[in-house]
Amino acid sequence: MFGSLKNTLSKFVENISTKVSTRELKEEELEELLSELVFDLVQADVAYQTAERLAESIKASLAGKRMRKKDDVRSAVKEALVEMIDAQVKELGYDLIDAARKKCAERGEPYVLVFMGVNGVGKTTSIAKVANLAKKRGLTPLIVAGDTFRAGSQEQLETHANRLGVPIIKAKYGSDSASVVYDAIAYAKKRNLCLILVDTAGRMHVDKDLIEELKKVMRVASPDMKLLVIDSLTGNDAVEQAVIYNKEVGVDGFILTKADADTKGGSALSVAMETGKPIVYVGVGQTYEDLVPFSKNWLISLILEGIANEGTEKGSEESEG
């Protein structure tokens, strides 16, 4: 997972360490190595702006310090990365299931999550994973098949709902999605269901008509959280999707899917850095259990595997083939 990003940072540490082992590093040499680092980071799907910021952070961490051995360089790069992520990457700061339970108890109203994203990002599976998480923690979620556009979408959700043993609201294809959501909220209130998971039609972020329909769904649903589902394998397009969805509809947080298959790693770092919005969950496999809450420490520890101690470094390289 995130092999390219880890290897890029490991290569940078190695390049600097080789030079400082024999003499003091010149400023122009550092600039050249930082430019190469930015290029390699972009190749690892890190957004250019994020790569530039990381390079500047590393430069500041290295400036004025005498580096005599590899551990010195490694420590400086670690310090820069940790400080940047800690300062600029946001965490949600609370647990969604707990928030749903609290709202239901205090106000007698369901907690509404609306899931959106382009086709093929894993939105349906993500809804099922969140439903599974809620059920395991004692809440019965209501799944709402708000995608009345794509043939087969409602049947896919129904299959998941049946496997999980949770209720689902469906409608005829071609019907108004906002009306489906309205009816679902009324259904949940009548039956004291505390969590509503709303699916929406997958749409490209440039599809104006479907974006307008999504805005209508949001007005009716008044969601507690608007979650954009993003495929970590889509590289820099993930950042573009995040920025445009946030501008057009508003995004409260992200679910990053297929992280287990992401051999580069730049999407996770870039989405978190460039949007100012939290990644809420990360999909790390295909079963219902393969959903983990995002944390800065998870991201930091994963990335820093590339510049760990010598033993870890070698083991990592061997395991990645």
Stockholm file with secondary structure:
# STOCKHOLM 1.0

chainA/1-321         MFGSLKNTLSKFVENISTKVSTRELKEEELEELLSELVFDLVQADVAYQTAERLAESIKASLAGKRMRKKDDVRSAVKEALVEMIDAQVKELGYDLIDAARKKCAERGEPYVLVFMGVNGVGKTTSIAKVANLAKKRGLTPLIVAGDTFRAGSQEQLETHANRLGVPIIKAKYGSDSASVVYDAIAYAKKRNLCLILVDTAGRMHVDKDLIEELKKVMRVASPDMKLLVIDSLTGNDAVEQAVIYNKEVGVDGFILTKADADTKGGSALSVAMETGKPIVYVGVGQTYEDLVPFSKNWLISLILEGIANEGTEKGSEESEG
#=GR chainA/1-321 SS CCHHHHHHHHHHHHHHHHHHTTSCCCHHHHHHHHHHHHHHHHHTTCCHHHHHHHHHHHHHHHTTCCCCSHHHHHHHHHHHHHHHHHHHCCCCCSCHHHHHHHHHHHHSCCEEEEEECCTTSSHHHHHHHHHHHHHHTTCCEEEECCCCSSTTHHHHHHHHHHHHTCCEECCCTTSCHHHHHHHHHHHHHHTTCCEEEECCCCCCTTCHHHHHHHHHHHHHHCCSEEEEEEEGGGTHHHHHHHHHHHHHTCCSEEEEECGGGCSSCHHHHHHHHHHCCCEEEEECSSSTTCEEECCHHHHHHHHHGGGSCHHHHHHHHHHTC
#=GC SS_cons         CCHHHHHHHHHHHHHHHHHHTTSCCCHHHHHHHHHHHHHHHHHTTCCHHHHHHHHHHHHHHHTTCCCCSHHHHHHHHHHHHHHHHHHHCCCCCSCHHHHHHHHHHHHSCCEEEEEECCTTSSHHHHHHHHHHHHHHTTCCEEEECCCCSSTTHHHHHHHHHHHHTCCEECCCTTSCHHHHHHHHHHHHHHTTCCEEEECCCCCCTTCHHHHHHHHHHHHHHCCSEEEEEEEGGGTHHHHHHHHHHHHHTCCSEEEEECGGGCSSCHHHHHHHHHHCCCEEEEECSSSTTCEEECCHHHHHHHHHGGGSCHHHHHHHHHHTC
//
